[in-house]
Amino acid sequence: MPERRNKLQIIIDILNLLQKKGRVKPTHLLYGGNLSYDRLKKYIKELEEKNLIEEIIEKDKKFYKLTDKGHSFLDEVRKIKEVTDAFGL
């Protein structure tokens, strides 16, 4: 049975999806993040409050995109992963 993801892993999955796609509808985040709607709403709220993502409305449709701070956060996470991998952690 696969390991459960922790909060940081879920946030990284959401941010990676946004970085890969550019802008994403909430339903795509729902499926891409493999989350329930209620859990996704909590993560979106927290990520917006921390200015890692932002909501965009285009033609009455809601999208989310990564902010500059979100891109920086992912860069730092990748650096940490490289270090931990180098030490076999």
PyMOL Python script that loads the backbone (N, CA, C, O; Angstrom):
from pymol import cmd

cmd.read_pdbstr("""\
ATOM      1  N   MET A   1       0.849  -1.183   0.000  1.00  0.00           N
ATOM      2  CA  MET A   1       0.000   0.000   0.000  1.00  0.00           C
ATOM      3  C   MET A   1       0.897   1.250   0.000  1.00  0.00           C
ATOM      4  O   MET A   1       1.853   1.328   0.771  1.00  0.00           O
ATOM      5  N   PRO A   2       0.587   2.215  -0.859  1.00  0.00           N
ATOM      6  CA  PRO A   2       1.435   3.418  -0.929  1.00  0.00           C
ATOM      7  C   PRO A   2       1.368   4.234   0.355  1.00  0.00           C
ATOM      8  O   PRO A   2       0.364   4.238   1.067  1.00  0.00           O
ATOM      9  N   GLU A   3       2.478   4.930   0.628  1.00  0.00           N
ATOM     10  CA  GLU A   3       2.535   5.800   1.806  1.00  0.00           C
ATOM     11  C   GLU A   3       1.594   6.980   1.630  1.00  0.00           C
ATOM     12  O   GLU A   3       1.378   7.455   0.514  1.00  0.00           O
ATOM     13  N   ARG A   4       1.038   7.447   2.735  1.00  0.00           N
ATOM     14  CA  ARG A   4       0.208   8.648   2.701  1.00  0.00           C
ATOM     15  C   ARG A   4       1.107   9.857   2.544  1.00  0.00           C
ATOM     16  O   ARG A   4       2.206   9.912   3.097  1.00  0.00           O
ATOM     17  N   ARG A   5       0.624  10.822   1.784  1.00  0.00           N
ATOM     18  CA  ARG A   5       1.391  12.052   1.615  1.00  0.00           C
ATOM     19  C   ARG A   5       1.196  12.952   2.823  1.00  0.00           C
ATOM     20  O   ARG A   5       0.110  13.014   3.399  1.00  0.00           O
ATOM     21  N   ASN A   6       2.256  13.644   3.196  1.00  0.00           N
ATOM     22  CA  ASN A   6       2.109  14.620   4.263  1.00  0.00           C
ATOM     23  C   ASN A   6       1.709  15.962   3.653  1.00  0.00           C
ATOM     24  O   ASN A   6       1.616  16.098   2.433  1.00  0.00           O
ATOM     25  N   LYS A   7       1.478  16.933   4.501  1.00  0.00           N
ATOM     26  CA  LYS A   7       1.000  18.244   4.054  1.00  0.00           C
ATOM     27  C   LYS A   7       1.960  18.877   3.051  1.00  0.00           C
ATOM     28  O   LYS A   7       1.527  19.406   2.026  1.00  0.00           O
ATOM     29  N   LEU A   8       3.252  18.826   3.338  1.00  0.00           N
ATOM     30  CA  LEU A   8       4.239  19.429   2.445  1.00  0.00           C
ATOM     31  C   LEU A   8       4.236  18.748   1.076  1.00  0.00           C
ATOM     32  O   LEU A   8       4.334  19.420   0.050  1.00  0.00           O
ATOM     33  N   GLN A   9       4.127  17.437   1.058  1.00  0.00           N
ATOM     34  CA  GLN A   9       4.089  16.712  -0.216  1.00  0.00           C
ATOM     35  C   GLN A   9       2.870  17.105  -1.048  1.00  0.00           C
ATOM     36  O   GLN A   9       2.964  17.237  -2.268  1.00  0.00           O
ATOM     37  N   ILE A  10       1.735  17.291  -0.395  1.00  0.00           N
ATOM     38  CA  ILE A  10       0.514  17.697  -1.103  1.00  0.00           C
ATOM     39  C   ILE A  10       0.684  19.102  -1.668  1.00  0.00           C
ATOM     40  O   ILE A  10       0.324  19.361  -2.816  1.00  0.00           O
ATOM     41  N   ILE A  11       1.235  20.011  -0.862  1.00  0.00           N
ATOM     42  CA  ILE A  11       1.463  21.382  -1.328  1.00  0.00           C
ATOM     43  C   ILE A  11       2.420  21.384  -2.517  1.00  0.00           C
ATOM     44  O   ILE A  11       2.190  22.095  -3.496  1.00  0.00           O
ATOM     45  N   ILE A  12       3.482  20.600  -2.438  1.00  0.00           N
ATOM     46  CA  ILE A  12       4.439  20.524  -3.542  1.00  0.00           C
ATOM     47  C   ILE A  12       3.771  19.966  -4.796  1.00  0.00           C
ATOM     48  O   ILE A  12       4.029  20.450  -5.897  1.00  0.00           O
ATOM     49  N   ASP A  13       2.919  18.957  -4.644  1.00  0.00           N
ATOM     50  CA  ASP A  13       2.192  18.397  -5.792  1.00  0.00           C
ATOM     51  C   ASP A  13       1.321  19.463  -6.459  1.00  0.00           C
ATOM     52  O   ASP A  13       1.294  19.572  -7.685  1.00  0.00           O
ATOM     53  N   ILE A  14       0.611  20.247  -5.649  1.00  0.00           N
ATOM     54  CA  ILE A  14      -0.252  21.306  -6.181  1.00  0.00           C
ATOM     55  C   ILE A  14       0.585  22.358  -6.903  1.00  0.00           C
ATOM     56  O   ILE A  14       0.257  22.753  -8.022  1.00  0.00           O
ATOM     57  N   LEU A  15       1.656  22.807  -6.274  1.00  0.00           N
ATOM     58  CA  LEU A  15       2.500  23.850  -6.871  1.00  0.00           C
ATOM     59  C   LEU A  15       3.201  23.348  -8.128  1.00  0.00           C
ATOM     60  O   LEU A  15       3.336  24.098  -9.095  1.00  0.00           O
ATOM     61  N   ASN A  16       3.649  22.100  -8.134  1.00  0.00           N
ATOM     62  CA  ASN A  16       4.278  21.532  -9.336  1.00  0.00           C
ATOM     63  C   ASN A  16       3.295  21.479 -10.501  1.00  0.00           C
ATOM     64  O   ASN A  16       3.658  21.769 -11.641  1.00  0.00           O
ATOM     65  N   LEU A  17       2.071  21.113 -10.213  1.00  0.00           N
ATOM     66  CA  LEU A  17       1.038  21.076 -11.255  1.00  0.00           C
ATOM     67  C   LEU A  17       0.818  22.468 -11.839  1.00  0.00           C
ATOM     68  O   LEU A  17       0.719  22.630 -13.056  1.00  0.00           O
ATOM     69  N   LEU A  18       0.741  23.463 -10.972  1.00  0.00           N
ATOM     70  CA  LEU A  18       0.559  24.835 -11.447  1.00  0.00           C
ATOM     71  C   LEU A  18       1.775  25.306 -12.247  1.00  0.00           C
ATOM     72  O   LEU A  18       1.620  25.992 -13.256  1.00  0.00           O
ATOM     73  N   GLN A  19       2.958  24.950 -11.815  1.00  0.00           N
ATOM     74  CA  GLN A  19       4.149  25.364 -12.541  1.00  0.00           C
ATOM     75  C   GLN A  19       4.200  24.699 -13.918  1.00  0.00           C
ATOM     76  O   GLN A  19       4.589  25.326 -14.904  1.00  0.00           O
ATOM     77  N   LYS A  20       3.813  23.451 -13.975  1.00  0.00           N
ATOM     78  CA  LYS A  20       3.851  22.696 -15.230  1.00  0.00           C
ATOM     79  C   LYS A  20       2.808  23.214 -16.230  1.00  0.00           C
ATOM     80  O   LYS A  20       3.094  23.334 -17.422  1.00  0.00           O
ATOM     81  N   LYS A  21       1.612  23.515 -15.745  1.00  0.00           N
ATOM     82  CA  LYS A  21       0.503  23.892 -16.628  1.00  0.00           C
ATOM     83  C   LYS A  21       0.356  25.398 -16.837  1.00  0.00           C
ATOM     84  O   LYS A  21      -0.273  25.823 -17.806  1.00  0.00           O
ATOM     85  N   GLY A  22       0.919  26.204 -15.952  1.00  0.00           N
ATOM     86  CA  GLY A  22       0.771  27.658 -16.084  1.00  0.00           C
ATOM     87  C   GLY A  22      -0.403  28.185 -15.297  1.00  0.00           C
ATOM     88  O   GLY A  22      -0.223  28.884 -14.300  1.00  0.00           O
ATOM     89  N   ARG A  23      -1.584  27.865 -15.726  1.00  0.00           N
ATOM     90  CA  ARG A  23      -2.797  28.204 -14.985  1.00  0.00           C
ATOM     91  C   ARG A  23      -3.729  27.006 -15.058  1.00  0.00           C
ATOM     92  O   ARG A  23      -3.772  26.299 -16.065  1.00  0.00           O
ATOM     93  N   VAL A  24      -4.468  26.786 -13.990  1.00  0.00           N
ATOM     94  CA  VAL A  24      -5.246  25.557 -13.874  1.00  0.00           C
ATOM     95  C   VAL A  24      -6.610  25.859 -13.267  1.00  0.00           C
ATOM     96  O   VAL A  24      -6.734  26.663 -12.343  1.00  0.00           O
ATOM     97  N   LYS A  25      -7.624  25.199 -13.803  1.00  0.00           N
ATOM     98  CA  LYS A  25      -8.963  25.294 -13.218  1.00  0.00           C
ATOM     99  C   LYS A  25      -8.983  24.516 -11.903  1.00  0.00           C
ATOM    100  O   LYS A  25      -8.202  23.584 -11.714  1.00  0.00           O
ATOM    101  N   PRO A  26      -9.880  24.908 -10.998  1.00  0.00           N
ATOM    102  CA  PRO A  26      -9.955  24.194  -9.708  1.00  0.00           C
ATOM    103  C   PRO A  26     -10.181  22.695  -9.858  1.00  0.00           C
ATOM    104  O   PRO A  26      -9.625  21.914  -9.086  1.00  0.00           O
ATOM    105  N   THR A  27     -10.981  22.277 -10.829  1.00  0.00           N
ATOM    106  CA  THR A  27     -11.236  20.841 -10.993  1.00  0.00           C
ATOM    107  C   THR A  27      -9.963  20.093 -11.394  1.00  0.00           C
ATOM    108  O   THR A  27      -9.774  18.942 -11.003  1.00  0.00           O
ATOM    109  N   HIS A  28      -9.095  20.739 -12.167  1.00  0.00           N
ATOM    110  CA  HIS A  28      -7.841  20.094 -12.552  1.00  0.00           C
ATOM    111  C   HIS A  28      -6.921  19.976 -11.345  1.00  0.00           C
ATOM    112  O   HIS A  28      -6.185  18.998 -11.215  1.00  0.00           O
ATOM    113  N   LEU A  29      -6.962  20.973 -10.462  1.00  0.00           N
ATOM    114  CA  LEU A  29      -6.199  20.872  -9.210  1.00  0.00           C
ATOM    115  C   LEU A  29      -6.740  19.740  -8.353  1.00  0.00           C
ATOM    116  O   LEU A  29      -5.983  19.014  -7.709  1.00  0.00           O
ATOM    117  N   LEU A  30      -8.043  19.602  -8.353  1.00  0.00           N
ATOM    118  CA  LEU A  30      -8.710  18.563  -7.575  1.00  0.00           C
ATOM    119  C   LEU A  30      -8.205  17.183  -7.998  1.00  0.00           C
ATOM    120  O   LEU A  30      -7.817  16.367  -7.162  1.00  0.00           O
ATOM    121  N   TYR A  31      -8.217  16.938  -9.297  1.00  0.00           N
ATOM    122  CA  TYR A  31      -7.787  15.632  -9.805  1.00  0.00           C
ATOM    123  C   TYR A  31      -6.273  15.483  -9.763  1.00  0.00           C
ATOM    124  O   TYR A  31      -5.762  14.437  -9.364  1.00  0.00           O
ATOM    125  N   GLY A  32      -5.549  16.530 -10.176  1.00  0.00           N
ATOM    126  CA  GLY A  32      -4.090  16.478 -10.202  1.00  0.00           C
ATOM    127  C   GLY A  32      -3.486  16.343  -8.816  1.00  0.00           C
ATOM    128  O   GLY A  32      -2.461  15.687  -8.634  1.00  0.00           O
ATOM    129  N   GLY A  33      -4.134  16.970  -7.840  1.00  0.00           N
ATOM    130  CA  GLY A  33      -3.662  16.876  -6.464  1.00  0.00           C
ATOM    131  C   GLY A  33      -4.197  15.668  -5.738  1.00  0.00           C
ATOM    132  O   GLY A  33      -3.769  15.367  -4.624  1.00  0.00           O
ATOM    133  N   ASN A  34      -5.145  14.960  -6.369  1.00  0.00           N
ATOM    134  CA  ASN A  34      -5.771  13.774  -5.783  1.00  0.00           C
ATOM    135  C   ASN A  34      -6.335  14.083  -4.397  1.00  0.00           C
ATOM    136  O   ASN A  34      -6.031  13.413  -3.410  1.00  0.00           O
ATOM    137  N   LEU A  35      -7.179  15.137  -4.364  1.00  0.00           N
ATOM    138  CA  LEU A  35      -7.755  15.602  -3.105  1.00  0.00           C
ATOM    139  C   LEU A  35      -9.269  15.665  -3.188  1.00  0.00           C
ATOM    140  O   LEU A  35      -9.839  15.744  -4.276  1.00  0.00           O
ATOM    141  N   SER A  36      -9.910  15.630  -2.040  1.00  0.00           N
ATOM    142  CA  SER A  36     -11.342  15.896  -1.989  1.00  0.00           C
ATOM    143  C   SER A  36     -11.542  17.398  -2.147  1.00  0.00           C
ATOM    144  O   SER A  36     -10.612  18.183  -1.961  1.00  0.00           O
ATOM    145  N   TYR A  37     -12.757  17.785  -2.490  1.00  0.00           N
ATOM    146  CA  TYR A  37     -13.049  19.205  -2.704  1.00  0.00           C
ATOM    147  C   TYR A  37     -12.805  20.020  -1.429  1.00  0.00           C
ATOM    148  O   TYR A  37     -12.222  21.103  -1.484  1.00  0.00           O
ATOM    149  N   ASP A  38     -13.247  19.502  -0.295  1.00  0.00           N
ATOM    150  CA  ASP A  38     -13.068  20.225   0.971  1.00  0.00           C
ATOM    151  C   ASP A  38     -11.596  20.415   1.319  1.00  0.00           C
ATOM    152  O   ASP A  38     -11.188  21.494   1.749  1.00  0.00           O
ATOM    153  N   ARG A  39     -10.808  19.369   1.133  1.00  0.00           N
ATOM    154  CA  ARG A  39      -9.371  19.488   1.417  1.00  0.00           C
ATOM    155  C   ARG A  39      -8.698  20.448   0.451  1.00  0.00           C
ATOM    156  O   ARG A  39      -7.828  21.223   0.847  1.00  0.00           O
ATOM    157  N   LEU A  40      -9.098  20.400  -0.817  1.00  0.00           N
ATOM    158  CA  LEU A  40      -8.515  21.310  -1.800  1.00  0.00           C
ATOM    159  C   LEU A  40      -8.798  22.757  -1.435  1.00  0.00           C
ATOM    160  O   LEU A  40      -7.914  23.607  -1.539  1.00  0.00           O
ATOM    161  N   LYS A  41     -10.020  23.046  -1.010  1.00  0.00           N
ATOM    162  CA  LYS A  41     -10.364  24.418  -0.615  1.00  0.00           C
ATOM    163  C   LYS A  41      -9.463  24.912   0.505  1.00  0.00           C
ATOM    164  O   LYS A  41      -9.034  26.065   0.490  1.00  0.00           O
ATOM    165  N   LYS A  42      -9.173  24.061   1.471  1.00  0.00           N
ATOM    166  CA  LYS A  42      -8.299  24.441   2.586  1.00  0.00           C
ATOM    167  C   LYS A  42      -6.879  24.724   2.090  1.00  0.00           C
ATOM    168  O   LYS A  42      -6.253  25.698   2.509  1.00  0.00           O
ATOM    169  N   TYR A  43      -6.381  23.879   1.208  1.00  0.00           N
ATOM    170  CA  TYR A  43      -5.035  24.100   0.675  1.00  0.00           C
ATOM    171  C   TYR A  43      -4.967  25.359  -0.169  1.00  0.00           C
ATOM    172  O   TYR A  43      -4.012  26.127  -0.064  1.00  0.00           O
ATOM    173  N   ILE A  44      -5.977  25.577  -1.010  1.00  0.00           N
ATOM    174  CA  ILE A  44      -6.002  26.790  -1.842  1.00  0.00           C
ATOM    175  C   ILE A  44      -6.014  28.031  -0.963  1.00  0.00           C
ATOM    176  O   ILE A  44      -5.280  28.986  -1.217  1.00  0.00           O
ATOM    177  N   LYS A  45      -6.842  28.014   0.060  1.00  0.00           N
ATOM    178  CA  LYS A  45      -6.921  29.172   0.963  1.00  0.00           C
ATOM    179  C   LYS A  45      -5.560  29.440   1.606  1.00  0.00           C
ATOM    180  O   LYS A  45      -5.102  30.582   1.642  1.00  0.00           O
ATOM    181  N   GLU A  46      -4.923  28.398   2.106  1.00  0.00           N
ATOM    182  CA  GLU A  46      -3.629  28.568   2.765  1.00  0.00           C
ATOM    183  C   GLU A  46      -2.562  29.050   1.781  1.00  0.00           C
ATOM    184  O   GLU A  46      -1.766  29.929   2.112  1.00  0.00           O
ATOM    185  N   LEU A  47      -2.543  28.482   0.579  1.00  0.00           N
ATOM    186  CA  LEU A  47      -1.541  28.876  -0.411  1.00  0.00           C
ATOM    187  C   LEU A  47      -1.754  30.311  -0.892  1.00  0.00           C
ATOM    188  O   LEU A  47      -0.791  31.023  -1.176  1.00  0.00           O
ATOM    189  N   GLU A  48      -3.011  30.734  -0.983  1.00  0.00           N
ATOM    190  CA  GLU A  48      -3.292  32.130  -1.336  1.00  0.00           C
ATOM    191  C   GLU A  48      -2.866  33.063  -0.203  1.00  0.00           C
ATOM    192  O   GLU A  48      -2.277  34.114  -0.460  1.00  0.00           O
ATOM    193  N   GLU A  49      -3.154  32.696   1.036  1.00  0.00           N
ATOM    194  CA  GLU A  49      -2.776  33.524   2.184  1.00  0.00           C
ATOM    195  C   GLU A  49      -1.256  33.690   2.280  1.00  0.00           C
ATOM    196  O   GLU A  49      -0.763  34.728   2.722  1.00  0.00           O
ATOM    197  N   LYS A  50      -0.527  32.664   1.863  1.00  0.00           N
ATOM    198  CA  LYS A  50       0.939  32.715   1.909  1.00  0.00           C
ATOM    199  C   LYS A  50       1.513  33.289   0.609  1.00  0.00           C
ATOM    200  O   LYS A  50       2.729  33.333   0.427  1.00  0.00           O
ATOM    201  N   ASN A  51       0.631  33.725  -0.287  1.00  0.00           N
ATOM    202  CA  ASN A  51       1.008  34.344  -1.562  1.00  0.00           C
ATOM    203  C   ASN A  51       1.845  33.415  -2.443  1.00  0.00           C
ATOM    204  O   ASN A  51       2.750  33.869  -3.144  1.00  0.00           O
ATOM    205  N   LEU A  52       1.543  32.118  -2.405  1.00  0.00           N
ATOM    206  CA  LEU A  52       2.225  31.157  -3.263  1.00  0.00           C
ATOM    207  C   LEU A  52       1.442  30.920  -4.552  1.00  0.00           C
ATOM    208  O   LEU A  52       2.019  30.561  -5.579  1.00  0.00           O
ATOM    209  N   ILE A  53       0.127  31.123  -4.494  1.00  0.00           N
ATOM    210  CA  ILE A  53      -0.721  31.025  -5.687  1.00  0.00           C
ATOM    211  C   ILE A  53      -1.669  32.211  -5.703  1.00  0.00           C
ATOM    212  O   ILE A  53      -1.865  32.881  -4.689  1.00  0.00           O
ATOM    213  N   GLU A  54      -2.256  32.460  -6.873  1.00  0.00           N
ATOM    214  CA  GLU A  54      -3.269  33.501  -6.957  1.00  0.00           C
ATOM    215  C   GLU A  54      -4.402  33.042  -7.859  1.00  0.00           C
ATOM    216  O   GLU A  54      -4.213  32.253  -8.784  1.00  0.00           O
ATOM    217  N   GLU A  55      -5.577  33.559  -7.562  1.00  0.00           N
ATOM    218  CA  GLU A  55      -6.773  33.267  -8.338  1.00  0.00           C
ATOM    219  C   GLU A  55      -6.880  34.266  -9.472  1.00  0.00           C
ATOM    220  O   GLU A  55      -6.620  35.456  -9.294  1.00  0.00           O
ATOM    221  N   ILE A  56      -7.265  33.774 -10.641  1.00  0.00           N
ATOM    222  CA  ILE A  56      -7.486  34.618 -11.813  1.00  0.00           C
ATOM    223  C   ILE A  56      -8.889  34.308 -12.321  1.00  0.00           C
ATOM    224  O   ILE A  56      -9.294  33.147 -12.378  1.00  0.00           O
ATOM    225  N   ILE A  57      -9.627  35.351 -12.689  1.00  0.00           N
ATOM    226  CA  ILE A  57     -10.942  35.167 -13.299  1.00  0.00           C
ATOM    227  C   ILE A  57     -10.843  35.642 -14.746  1.00  0.00           C
ATOM    228  O   ILE A  57     -10.511  36.798 -15.008  1.00  0.00           O
ATOM    229  N   GLU A  58     -11.135  34.742 -15.678  1.00  0.00           N
ATOM    230  CA  GLU A  58     -11.141  35.074 -17.106  1.00  0.00           C
ATOM    231  C   GLU A  58     -12.448  34.574 -17.703  1.00  0.00           C
ATOM    232  O   GLU A  58     -12.778  33.391 -17.617  1.00  0.00           O
ATOM    233  N   LYS A  59     -13.181  35.493 -18.308  1.00  0.00           N
ATOM    234  CA  LYS A  59     -14.460  35.131 -18.947  1.00  0.00           C
ATOM    235  C   LYS A  59     -15.338  34.323 -17.999  1.00  0.00           C
ATOM    236  O   LYS A  59     -15.876  33.279 -18.367  1.00  0.00           O
ATOM    237  N   ASP A  60     -15.473  34.820 -16.777  1.00  0.00           N
ATOM    238  CA  ASP A  60     -16.293  34.198 -15.738  1.00  0.00           C
ATOM    239  C   ASP A  60     -15.828  32.795 -15.329  1.00  0.00           C
ATOM    240  O   ASP A  60     -16.601  32.034 -14.746  1.00  0.00           O
ATOM    241  N   LYS A  61     -14.592  32.455 -15.627  1.00  0.00           N
ATOM    242  CA  LYS A  61     -14.043  31.160 -15.215  1.00  0.00           C
ATOM    243  C   LYS A  61     -12.890  31.405 -14.251  1.00  0.00           C
ATOM    244  O   LYS A  61     -12.104  32.337 -14.417  1.00  0.00           O
ATOM    245  N   LYS A  62     -12.810  30.549 -13.248  1.00  0.00           N
ATOM    246  CA  LYS A  62     -11.788  30.673 -12.206  1.00  0.00           C
ATOM    247  C   LYS A  62     -10.588  29.789 -12.553  1.00  0.00           C
ATOM    248  O   LYS A  62     -10.736  28.625 -12.926  1.00  0.00           O
ATOM    249  N   PHE A  63      -9.406  30.374 -12.420  1.00  0.00           N
ATOM    250  CA  PHE A  63      -8.149  29.660 -12.598  1.00  0.00           C
ATOM    251  C   PHE A  63      -7.227  30.006 -11.441  1.00  0.00           C
ATOM    252  O   PHE A  63      -7.426  30.999 -10.741  1.00  0.00           O
ATOM    253  N   TYR A  64      -6.221  29.171 -11.254  1.00  0.00           N
ATOM    254  CA  TYR A  64      -5.168  29.468 -10.283  1.00  0.00           C
ATOM    255  C   TYR A  64      -3.841  29.414 -11.001  1.00  0.00           C
ATOM    256  O   TYR A  64      -3.652  28.637 -11.937  1.00  0.00           O
ATOM    257  N   LYS A  65      -2.909  30.267 -10.542  1.00  0.00           N
ATOM    258  CA  LYS A  65      -1.559  30.241 -11.101  1.00  0.00           C
ATOM    259  C   LYS A  65      -0.555  30.466  -9.982  1.00  0.00           C
ATOM    260  O   LYS A  65      -0.877  30.994  -8.917  1.00  0.00           O
ATOM    261  N   LEU A  66       0.654  30.052 -10.258  1.00  0.00           N
ATOM    262  CA  LEU A  66       1.749  30.186  -9.314  1.00  0.00           C
ATOM    263  C   LEU A  66       2.243  31.629  -9.319  1.00  0.00           C
ATOM    264  O   LEU A  66       2.360  32.245 -10.379  1.00  0.00           O
ATOM    265  N   THR A  67       2.529  32.163  -8.147  1.00  0.00           N
ATOM    266  CA  THR A  67       3.107  33.502  -8.043  1.00  0.00           C
ATOM    267  C   THR A  67       4.634  33.383  -8.128  1.00  0.00           C
ATOM    268  O   THR A  67       5.182  32.280  -8.132  1.00  0.00           O
ATOM    269  N   ASP A  68       5.305  34.526  -8.194  1.00  0.00           N
ATOM    270  CA  ASP A  68       6.775  34.515  -8.171  1.00  0.00           C
ATOM    271  C   ASP A  68       7.279  33.864  -6.888  1.00  0.00           C
ATOM    272  O   ASP A  68       8.260  33.120  -6.901  1.00  0.00           O
ATOM    273  N   LYS A  69       6.603  34.150  -5.787  1.00  0.00           N
ATOM    274  CA  LYS A  69       6.978  33.551  -4.507  1.00  0.00           C
ATOM    275  C   LYS A  69       6.796  32.026  -4.553  1.00  0.00           C
ATOM    276  O   LYS A  69       7.594  31.286  -3.977  1.00  0.00           O
ATOM    277  N   GLY A  70       5.751  31.566  -5.234  1.00  0.00           N
ATOM    278  CA  GLY A  70       5.516  30.133  -5.395  1.00  0.00           C
ATOM    279  C   GLY A  70       6.620  29.467  -6.199  1.00  0.00           C
ATOM    280  O   GLY A  70       7.065  28.369  -5.866  1.00  0.00           O
ATOM    281  N   HIS A  71       7.067  30.146  -7.275  1.00  0.00           N
ATOM    282  CA  HIS A  71       8.182  29.625  -8.068  1.00  0.00           C
ATOM    283  C   HIS A  71       9.449  29.534  -7.212  1.00  0.00           C
ATOM    284  O   HIS A  71      10.170  28.538  -7.260  1.00  0.00           O
ATOM    285  N   SER A  72       9.707  30.573  -6.438  1.00  0.00           N
ATOM    286  CA  SER A  72      10.889  30.585  -5.567  1.00  0.00           C
ATOM    287  C   SER A  72      10.822  29.458  -4.545  1.00  0.00           C
ATOM    288  O   SER A  72      11.821  28.788  -4.284  1.00  0.00           O
ATOM    289  N   PHE A  73       9.647  29.255  -3.970  1.00  0.00           N
ATOM    290  CA  PHE A  73       9.461  28.187  -2.996  1.00  0.00           C
ATOM    291  C   PHE A  73       9.807  26.833  -3.611  1.00  0.00           C
ATOM    292  O   PHE A  73      10.521  26.038  -3.000  1.00  0.00           O
ATOM    293  N   LEU A  74       9.304  26.566  -4.818  1.00  0.00           N
ATOM    294  CA  LEU A  74       9.596  25.293  -5.477  1.00  0.00           C
ATOM    295  C   LEU A  74      11.087  25.149  -5.781  1.00  0.00           C
ATOM    296  O   LEU A  74      11.636  24.053  -5.663  1.00  0.00           O
ATOM    297  N   ASP A  75      11.740  26.227  -6.166  1.00  0.00           N
ATOM    298  CA  ASP A  75      13.189  26.180  -6.405  1.00  0.00           C
ATOM    299  C   ASP A  75      13.928  25.771  -5.138  1.00  0.00           C
ATOM    300  O   ASP A  75      14.842  24.947  -5.180  1.00  0.00           O
ATOM    301  N   GLU A  76      13.526  26.353  -4.011  1.00  0.00           N
ATOM    302  CA  GLU A  76      14.179  26.022  -2.733  1.00  0.00           C
ATOM    303  C   GLU A  76      13.907  24.579  -2.329  1.00  0.00           C
ATOM    304  O   GLU A  76      14.795  23.904  -1.808  1.00  0.00           O
ATOM    305  N   VAL A  77      12.703  24.105  -2.562  1.00  0.00           N
ATOM    306  CA  VAL A  77      12.359  22.709  -2.239  1.00  0.00           C
ATOM    307  C   VAL A  77      13.229  21.764  -3.057  1.00  0.00           C
ATOM    308  O   VAL A  77      13.710  20.756  -2.540  1.00  0.00           O
ATOM    309  N   ARG A  78      13.431  22.085  -4.324  1.00  0.00           N
ATOM    310  CA  ARG A  78      14.271  21.234  -5.183  1.00  0.00           C
ATOM    311  C   ARG A  78      15.717  21.215  -4.687  1.00  0.00           C
ATOM    312  O   ARG A  78      16.364  20.167  -4.703  1.00  0.00           O
ATOM    313  N   LYS A  79      16.224  22.362  -4.250  1.00  0.00           N
ATOM    314  CA  LYS A  79      17.592  22.419  -3.710  1.00  0.00           C
ATOM    315  C   LYS A  79      17.718  21.537  -2.466  1.00  0.00           C
ATOM    316  O   LYS A  79      18.696  20.807  -2.307  1.00  0.00           O
ATOM    317  N   ILE A  80      16.725  21.614  -1.596  1.00  0.00           N
ATOM    318  CA  ILE A  80      16.745  20.797  -0.376  1.00  0.00           C
ATOM    319  C   ILE A  80      16.698  19.313  -0.744  1.00  0.00           C
ATOM    320  O   ILE A  80      17.397  18.499  -0.142  1.00  0.00           O
ATOM    321  N   LYS A  81      15.881  18.970  -1.723  1.00  0.00           N
ATOM    322  CA  LYS A  81      15.779  17.569  -2.148  1.00  0.00           C
ATOM    323  C   LYS A  81      17.112  17.081  -2.707  1.00  0.00           C
ATOM    324  O   LYS A  81      17.512  15.946  -2.450  1.00  0.00           O
ATOM    325  N   GLU A  82      17.796  17.921  -3.463  1.00  0.00           N
ATOM    326  CA  GLU A  82      19.116  17.536  -4.005  1.00  0.00           C
ATOM    327  C   GLU A  82      20.098  17.248  -2.879  1.00  0.00           C
ATOM    328  O   GLU A  82      20.851  16.276  -2.942  1.00  0.00           O
ATOM    329  N   VAL A  83      20.093  18.081  -1.857  1.00  0.00           N
ATOM    330  CA  VAL A  83      20.993  17.892  -0.722  1.00  0.00           C
ATOM    331  C   VAL A  83      20.651  16.614   0.027  1.00  0.00           C
ATOM    332  O   VAL A  83      21.544  15.829   0.345  1.00  0.00           O
ATOM    333  N   THR A  84      19.380  16.395   0.313  1.00  0.00           N
ATOM    334  CA  THR A  84      18.997  15.204   1.066  1.00  0.00           C
ATOM    335  C   THR A  84      19.272  13.941   0.244  1.00  0.00           C
ATOM    336  O   THR A  84      19.686  12.922   0.798  1.00  0.00           O
ATOM    337  N   ASP A  85      19.045  14.000  -1.078  1.00  0.00           N
ATOM    338  CA  ASP A  85      19.349  12.850  -1.928  1.00  0.00           C
ATOM    339  C   ASP A  85      20.850  12.575  -1.947  1.00  0.00           C
ATOM    340  O   ASP A  85      21.272  11.419  -1.933  1.00  0.00           O
ATOM    341  N   ALA A  86      21.654  13.635  -1.979  1.00  0.00           N
ATOM    342  CA  ALA A  86      23.104  13.474  -2.005  1.00  0.00           C
ATOM    343  C   ALA A  86      23.619  12.774  -0.743  1.00  0.00           C
ATOM    344  O   ALA A  86      24.629  12.072  -0.786  1.00  0.00           O
ATOM    345  N   PHE A  87      22.926  12.967   0.366  1.00  0.00           N
ATOM    346  CA  PHE A  87      23.318  12.312   1.616  1.00  0.00           C
ATOM    347  C   PHE A  87      22.546  11.019   1.868  1.00  0.00           C
ATOM    348  O   PHE A  87      22.695  10.393   2.917  1.00  0.00           O
ATOM    349  N   GLY A  88      21.727  10.626   0.907  1.00  0.00           N
ATOM    350  CA  GLY A  88      20.983   9.390   1.033  1.00  0.00           C
ATOM    351  C   GLY A  88      19.857   9.415   2.038  1.00  0.00           C
ATOM    352  O   GLY A  88      19.481   8.383   2.593  1.00  0.00           O
ATOM    353  N   LEU A  89      19.319  10.603   2.270  1.00  0.00           N
ATOM    354  CA  LEU A  89      18.221  10.727   3.245  1.00  0.00           C
ATOM    355  C   LEU A  89      16.874  10.698   2.571  1.00  0.00           C
ATOM    356  O   LEU A  89      15.846  10.791   3.241  1.00  0.00           O
TER     357      LEU A  89
END
""", "prot")
cmd.dss("prot")
cmd.show_as("cartoon", "prot")
cmd.util.cbc("prot")
cmd.orient("prot")
